[in-house]
């Protein structure tokens, strides 16, 4: 995404506030355009219960099994009901796991100075450098960061509206199922690959195999969440992760502030 950074001097009239509002307006408009009509509430058989979570937990980790010290699985968030709450929690864990897997691999790639061989933008600008992956991010311009966040926001909104064809994940959608881009393809008439199985290779895969692969994905996501925070913790507090001491360089920046020159909320 950063490879398509807009040349800074061609956008002198776009200050940070204008860019924020423009992106927000575009995303809201896109969401409204592809929002599916209200559908009847799906059968409760599509929802998961605490009993289902216990079965899944034993498959994912036969030693730890079901572990819920905060009793979140018994909750009723926003008066949705317990089964809708479980759907929200399941979706949240799978989503965070997927993002963490991207982050873990991305950290390793940038920490080793790996990037595309061509210039970063049309003006021949080179890729940012730094002693660590977070420092490389800090040294990148504001425009490419906004491009990355705009794409992430668009994907998130597409997920929330079910791609105009699926129910919400709190209303019966299979946990982790990302909506295809069928409606978008039909609307704009342009080929777009789906995020999951873009070449339709899994069309003949059995449901049992799909379920086993989802369990493996959950475990990989959990490990990736521990891994990426291990990298960040060691970079910020040297020695906090003994096995990474001397491997991860120190980072003086703020890992929880993606934009170094401003915060979106001020």
C-alpha beads as a LAMMPS data file, in Angstrom:
LAMMPS data file: protein, C-alpha beads

266 atoms
265 bonds

1 atom types
1 bond types

-500.0 500.0 xlo xhi
-500.0 500.0 ylo yhi
-500.0 500.0 zlo zhi

Masses

1 110.0

Atoms # bond

1 1 1 0.000 0.000 0.000
2 1 1 2.807 2.361 0.870
3 1 1 4.169 1.934 -2.670
4 1 1 1.347 4.108 -3.937
5 1 1 2.084 7.085 -1.708
6 1 1 0.759 10.295 -3.208
7 1 1 3.503 12.841 -4.025
8 1 1 3.468 15.294 -1.081
9 1 1 3.898 18.489 -3.110
10 1 1 0.899 17.670 -5.285
11 1 1 -1.413 17.782 -2.263
12 1 1 -0.521 21.047 -0.519
13 1 1 -4.149 21.909 0.152
14 1 1 -4.948 18.677 2.075
15 1 1 -4.187 19.226 5.708
16 1 1 -4.619 16.497 8.302
17 1 1 -8.138 17.557 9.295
18 1 1 -9.316 17.692 5.683
19 1 1 -7.851 14.270 4.967
20 1 1 -9.542 12.747 8.024
21 1 1 -12.945 14.109 7.036
22 1 1 -12.542 13.070 3.404
23 1 1 -11.666 9.495 4.260
24 1 1 -14.424 9.240 6.857
25 1 1 -17.047 10.600 4.431
26 1 1 -15.925 8.241 1.674
27 1 1 -16.084 5.190 3.913
28 1 1 -19.519 6.085 5.266
29 1 1 -20.848 6.607 1.768
30 1 1 -19.420 3.285 0.621
31 1 1 -20.988 1.495 3.542
32 1 1 -24.426 2.959 2.870
33 1 1 -24.176 2.055 -0.800
34 1 1 -23.613 -1.620 -0.137
35 1 1 -25.702 -2.069 3.004
36 1 1 -28.038 -5.002 2.638
37 1 1 -31.746 -4.527 3.377
38 1 1 -32.858 -5.580 6.828
39 1 1 -33.292 -9.335 6.890
40 1 1 -35.332 -11.476 9.266
41 1 1 -33.423 -12.756 12.259
42 1 1 -31.733 -16.066 11.349
43 1 1 -32.445 -19.322 13.103
44 1 1 -30.953 -19.655 16.549
45 1 1 -29.355 -22.909 15.332
46 1 1 -26.684 -20.755 13.671
47 1 1 -25.601 -19.313 17.018
48 1 1 -23.002 -20.825 19.314
49 1 1 -23.464 -21.472 23.020
50 1 1 -21.102 -21.905 25.955
51 1 1 -21.314 -25.663 25.394
52 1 1 -20.032 -25.159 21.836
53 1 1 -17.168 -23.041 23.167
54 1 1 -16.137 -25.816 25.541
55 1 1 -16.034 -28.347 22.715
56 1 1 -13.998 -25.950 20.561
57 1 1 -11.621 -25.154 23.436
58 1 1 -10.824 -28.825 23.982
59 1 1 -10.050 -29.238 20.280
60 1 1 -7.808 -26.160 20.287
61 1 1 -5.947 -27.064 23.476
62 1 1 -6.700 -30.421 25.119
63 1 1 -4.520 -29.479 28.117
64 1 1 -5.912 -26.041 29.024
65 1 1 -9.375 -26.736 27.583
66 1 1 -12.029 -24.084 28.332
67 1 1 -10.505 -21.059 30.047
68 1 1 -12.698 -18.036 30.752
69 1 1 -11.575 -16.454 34.060
70 1 1 -13.617 -13.273 33.449
71 1 1 -16.797 -15.182 32.540
72 1 1 -17.146 -13.247 29.297
73 1 1 -18.953 -16.167 27.687
74 1 1 -21.799 -15.683 30.160
75 1 1 -22.137 -11.997 29.302
76 1 1 -24.877 -10.055 27.588
77 1 1 -23.183 -7.154 25.800
78 1 1 -25.431 -4.215 24.925
79 1 1 -28.531 -6.347 25.653
80 1 1 -27.809 -8.431 22.554
81 1 1 -28.350 -11.711 24.371
82 1 1 -25.776 -14.308 25.344
83 1 1 -25.522 -16.081 21.996
84 1 1 -25.010 -12.820 20.094
85 1 1 -22.347 -11.866 22.657
86 1 1 -20.559 -15.158 22.068
87 1 1 -20.684 -14.472 18.324
88 1 1 -19.059 -11.089 18.926
89 1 1 -16.333 -12.602 21.120
90 1 1 -15.593 -15.371 18.628
91 1 1 -15.350 -12.925 15.747
92 1 1 -13.140 -10.598 17.786
93 1 1 -10.654 -13.331 18.667
94 1 1 -10.389 -14.651 15.117
95 1 1 -10.019 -11.127 13.723
96 1 1 -7.346 -10.148 16.244
97 1 1 -5.520 -13.394 15.556
98 1 1 -5.465 -12.710 11.813
99 1 1 -4.224 -9.156 12.321
100 1 1 -1.551 -10.425 14.723
101 1 1 -0.328 -12.974 12.162
102 1 1 0.033 -10.175 9.607
103 1 1 1.802 -8.021 12.205
104 1 1 4.177 -10.793 13.292
105 1 1 5.302 -11.528 9.734
106 1 1 5.365 -7.815 8.882
107 1 1 7.601 -7.057 11.854
108 1 1 10.118 -9.710 10.760
109 1 1 10.060 -8.517 7.149
110 1 1 10.673 -4.859 8.027
111 1 1 13.188 -5.662 10.762
112 1 1 15.292 -7.365 8.088
113 1 1 15.052 -4.431 5.685
114 1 1 13.005 -6.322 3.093
115 1 1 10.970 -4.159 0.711
116 1 1 9.960 -3.891 -2.926
117 1 1 12.875 -3.240 -5.313
118 1 1 11.226 -0.224 -6.947
119 1 1 10.901 3.311 -5.498
120 1 1 8.219 4.009 -2.906
121 1 1 6.434 6.702 -4.926
122 1 1 6.309 8.221 -8.408
123 1 1 8.902 10.812 -7.438
124 1 1 11.503 8.150 -6.827
125 1 1 11.339 8.374 -3.048
126 1 1 13.089 5.548 -1.254
127 1 1 11.591 3.289 1.398
128 1 1 11.948 4.456 5.011
129 1 1 14.665 2.912 7.129
130 1 1 15.229 2.485 10.855
131 1 1 16.751 0.314 13.555
132 1 1 13.485 -1.538 14.184
133 1 1 10.152 -2.196 12.503
134 1 1 8.237 0.383 14.631
135 1 1 10.910 2.986 13.870
136 1 1 10.557 2.328 10.147
137 1 1 6.823 2.941 10.500
138 1 1 7.475 6.222 12.322
139 1 1 9.804 7.339 9.522
140 1 1 7.154 6.774 6.868
141 1 1 5.155 9.761 5.646
142 1 1 1.644 10.575 6.827
143 1 1 -0.034 10.049 3.434
144 1 1 0.863 6.342 3.060
145 1 1 -0.213 5.721 6.658
146 1 1 -3.635 7.181 5.854
147 1 1 -3.827 4.997 2.749
148 1 1 -3.172 1.901 4.855
149 1 1 -5.748 2.881 7.485
150 1 1 -8.295 3.751 4.782
151 1 1 -8.014 0.260 3.261
152 1 1 -8.250 -1.360 6.704
153 1 1 -11.327 0.739 7.544
154 1 1 -13.011 -0.152 4.251
155 1 1 -12.421 -3.874 4.854
156 1 1 -13.757 -3.541 8.396
157 1 1 -16.918 -1.773 7.229
158 1 1 -17.462 -4.393 4.535
159 1 1 -17.272 -7.051 7.237
160 1 1 -19.734 -5.200 9.466
161 1 1 -22.332 -4.869 6.702
162 1 1 -21.907 -8.520 5.679
163 1 1 -20.935 -7.597 2.162
164 1 1 -24.585 -6.897 1.419
165 1 1 -25.441 -10.606 1.543
166 1 1 -24.542 -12.177 4.918
167 1 1 -26.055 -11.648 8.371
168 1 1 -24.014 -9.895 11.031
169 1 1 -21.712 -12.121 13.043
170 1 1 -23.827 -11.455 16.141
171 1 1 -26.914 -12.598 14.246
172 1 1 -25.865 -16.015 13.044
173 1 1 -22.958 -15.634 10.627
174 1 1 -20.278 -18.292 10.966
175 1 1 -17.439 -16.893 13.168
176 1 1 -14.500 -15.771 11.064
177 1 1 -16.417 -15.848 7.778
178 1 1 -15.431 -12.765 5.806
179 1 1 -18.050 -11.685 3.239
180 1 1 -17.167 -12.163 -0.427
181 1 1 -17.030 -9.211 -2.807
182 1 1 -19.847 -10.495 -5.032
183 1 1 -22.067 -7.432 -4.545
184 1 1 -19.140 -5.076 -5.139
185 1 1 -18.114 -6.905 -8.307
186 1 1 -21.662 -6.756 -9.663
187 1 1 -21.991 -3.080 -8.751
188 1 1 -18.757 -1.707 -10.203
189 1 1 -18.227 -4.355 -12.871
190 1 1 -14.586 -4.868 -11.951
191 1 1 -12.982 -8.188 -10.939
192 1 1 -12.042 -8.277 -7.249
193 1 1 -10.567 -11.291 -5.537
194 1 1 -12.174 -12.489 -2.330
195 1 1 -9.960 -12.391 0.756
196 1 1 -10.702 -16.045 1.517
197 1 1 -10.017 -18.615 -1.180
198 1 1 -9.764 -16.109 -4.062
199 1 1 -9.319 -18.901 -6.620
200 1 1 -12.121 -21.075 -5.202
201 1 1 -9.774 -23.953 -4.430
202 1 1 -11.652 -24.974 -1.281
203 1 1 -15.067 -25.446 -2.909
204 1 1 -14.877 -29.237 -2.531
205 1 1 -13.333 -29.209 0.939
206 1 1 -15.353 -31.084 3.554
207 1 1 -16.921 -29.183 6.433
208 1 1 -14.882 -31.297 8.860
209 1 1 -11.623 -30.225 7.237
210 1 1 -12.713 -26.596 7.230
211 1 1 -13.523 -26.824 10.940
212 1 1 -10.121 -28.369 11.703
213 1 1 -8.353 -25.659 9.729
214 1 1 -10.254 -22.981 11.640
215 1 1 -9.076 -24.514 14.925
216 1 1 -5.507 -24.423 13.616
217 1 1 -6.003 -20.780 12.598
218 1 1 -7.249 -19.895 16.078
219 1 1 -4.161 -21.451 17.656
220 1 1 -1.833 -19.729 15.191
221 1 1 -3.575 -16.422 15.881
222 1 1 -3.177 -16.824 19.631
223 1 1 0.538 -17.548 19.236
224 1 1 0.903 -14.567 16.893
225 1 1 -0.761 -12.241 19.431
226 1 1 1.751 -13.366 22.060
227 1 1 4.571 -13.103 19.529
228 1 1 3.947 -9.573 18.281
229 1 1 3.471 -8.223 21.793
230 1 1 6.655 -10.010 22.794
231 1 1 8.495 -8.096 20.045
232 1 1 6.941 -4.779 21.076
233 1 1 7.515 -5.343 24.797
234 1 1 11.176 -6.256 24.382
235 1 1 11.732 -3.287 22.081
236 1 1 10.234 -0.894 24.616
237 1 1 11.438 -2.518 27.864
238 1 1 14.732 -4.298 27.326
239 1 1 14.888 -7.630 29.125
240 1 1 11.121 -7.921 29.553
241 1 1 11.191 -10.941 27.238
242 1 1 14.435 -12.762 28.163
243 1 1 14.552 -14.991 25.074
244 1 1 14.480 -11.878 22.849
245 1 1 17.100 -9.897 24.760
246 1 1 19.741 -8.694 22.341
247 1 1 17.625 -9.774 19.364
248 1 1 15.046 -6.963 19.283
249 1 1 16.588 -3.456 19.151
250 1 1 15.427 -0.762 21.549
251 1 1 12.608 1.531 20.400
252 1 1 12.124 5.006 21.894
253 1 1 8.814 5.817 20.214
254 1 1 5.215 5.150 21.238
255 1 1 3.921 1.831 19.911
256 1 1 0.280 2.711 20.604
257 1 1 0.347 5.966 18.595
258 1 1 0.432 5.195 14.861
259 1 1 0.782 8.848 13.837
260 1 1 3.783 10.621 15.298
261 1 1 2.720 14.147 14.383
262 1 1 -0.862 14.131 15.712
263 1 1 -3.594 12.064 17.334
264 1 1 -6.906 11.518 15.585
265 1 1 -8.752 12.518 18.751
266 1 1 -7.311 15.996 19.224

Bonds

1 1 1 2
2 1 2 3
3 1 3 4
4 1 4 5
5 1 5 6
6 1 6 7
7 1 7 8
8 1 8 9
9 1 9 10
10 1 10 11
11 1 11 12
12 1 12 13
13 1 13 14
14 1 14 15
15 1 15 16
16 1 16 17
17 1 17 18
18 1 18 19
19 1 19 20
20 1 20 21
21 1 21 22
22 1 22 23
23 1 23 24
24 1 24 25
25 1 25 26
26 1 26 27
27 1 27 28
28 1 28 29
29 1 29 30
30 1 30 31
31 1 31 32
32 1 32 33
33 1 33 34
34 1 34 35
35 1 35 36
36 1 36 37
37 1 37 38
38 1 38 39
39 1 39 40
40 1 40 41
41 1 41 42
42 1 42 43
43 1 43 44
44 1 44 45
45 1 45 46
46 1 46 47
47 1 47 48
48 1 48 49
49 1 49 50
50 1 50 51
51 1 51 52
52 1 52 53
53 1 53 54
54 1 54 55
55 1 55 56
56 1 56 57
57 1 57 58
58 1 58 59
59 1 59 60
60 1 60 61
61 1 61 62
62 1 62 63
63 1 63 64
64 1 64 65
65 1 65 66
66 1 66 67
67 1 67 68
68 1 68 69
69 1 69 70
70 1 70 71
71 1 71 72
72 1 72 73
73 1 73 74
74 1 74 75
75 1 75 76
76 1 76 77
77 1 77 78
78 1 78 79
79 1 79 80
80 1 80 81
81 1 81 82
82 1 82 83
83 1 83 84
84 1 84 85
85 1 85 86
86 1 86 87
87 1 87 88
88 1 88 89
89 1 89 90
90 1 90 91
91 1 91 92
92 1 92 93
93 1 93 94
94 1 94 95
95 1 95 96
96 1 96 97
97 1 97 98
98 1 98 99
99 1 99 100
100 1 100 101
101 1 101 102
102 1 102 103
103 1 103 104
104 1 104 105
105 1 105 106
106 1 106 107
107 1 107 108
108 1 108 109
109 1 109 110
110 1 110 111
111 1 111 112
112 1 112 113
113 1 113 114
114 1 114 115
115 1 115 116
116 1 116 117
117 1 117 118
118 1 118 119
119 1 119 120
120 1 120 121
121 1 121 122
122 1 122 123
123 1 123 124
124 1 124 125
125 1 125 126
126 1 126 127
127 1 127 128
128 1 128 129
129 1 129 130
130 1 130 131
131 1 131 132
132 1 132 133
133 1 133 134
134 1 134 135
135 1 135 136
136 1 136 137
137 1 137 138
138 1 138 139
139 1 139 140
140 1 140 141
141 1 141 142
142 1 142 143
143 1 143 144
144 1 144 145
145 1 145 146
146 1 146 147
147 1 147 148
148 1 148 149
149 1 149 150
150 1 150 151
151 1 151 152
152 1 152 153
153 1 153 154
154 1 154 155
155 1 155 156
156 1 156 157
157 1 157 158
158 1 158 159
159 1 159 160
160 1 160 161
161 1 161 162
162 1 162 163
163 1 163 164
164 1 164 165
165 1 165 166
166 1 166 167
167 1 167 168
168 1 168 169
169 1 169 170
170 1 170 171
171 1 171 172
172 1 172 173
173 1 173 174
174 1 174 175
175 1 175 176
176 1 176 177
177 1 177 178
178 1 178 179
179 1 179 180
180 1 180 181
181 1 181 182
182 1 182 183
183 1 183 184
184 1 184 185
185 1 185 186
186 1 186 187
187 1 187 188
188 1 188 189
189 1 189 190
190 1 190 191
191 1 191 192
192 1 192 193
193 1 193 194
194 1 194 195
195 1 195 196
196 1 196 197
197 1 197 198
198 1 198 199
199 1 199 200
200 1 200 201
201 1 201 202
202 1 202 203
203 1 203 204
204 1 204 205
205 1 205 206
206 1 206 207
207 1 207 208
208 1 208 209
209 1 209 210
210 1 210 211
211 1 211 212
212 1 212 213
213 1 213 214
214 1 214 215
215 1 215 216
216 1 216 217
217 1 217 218
218 1 218 219
219 1 219 220
220 1 220 221
221 1 221 222
222 1 222 223
223 1 223 224
224 1 224 225
225 1 225 226
226 1 226 227
227 1 227 228
228 1 228 229
229 1 229 230
230 1 230 231
231 1 231 232
232 1 232 233
233 1 233 234
234 1 234 235
235 1 235 236
236 1 236 237
237 1 237 238
238 1 238 239
239 1 239 240
240 1 240 241
241 1 241 242
242 1 242 243
243 1 243 244
244 1 244 245
245 1 245 246
246 1 246 247
247 1 247 248
248 1 248 249
249 1 249 250
250 1 250 251
251 1 251 252
252 1 252 253
253 1 253 254
254 1 254 255
255 1 255 256
256 1 256 257
257 1 257 258
258 1 258 259
259 1 259 260
260 1 260 261
261 1 261 262
262 1 262 263
263 1 263 264
264 1 264 265
265 1 265 266
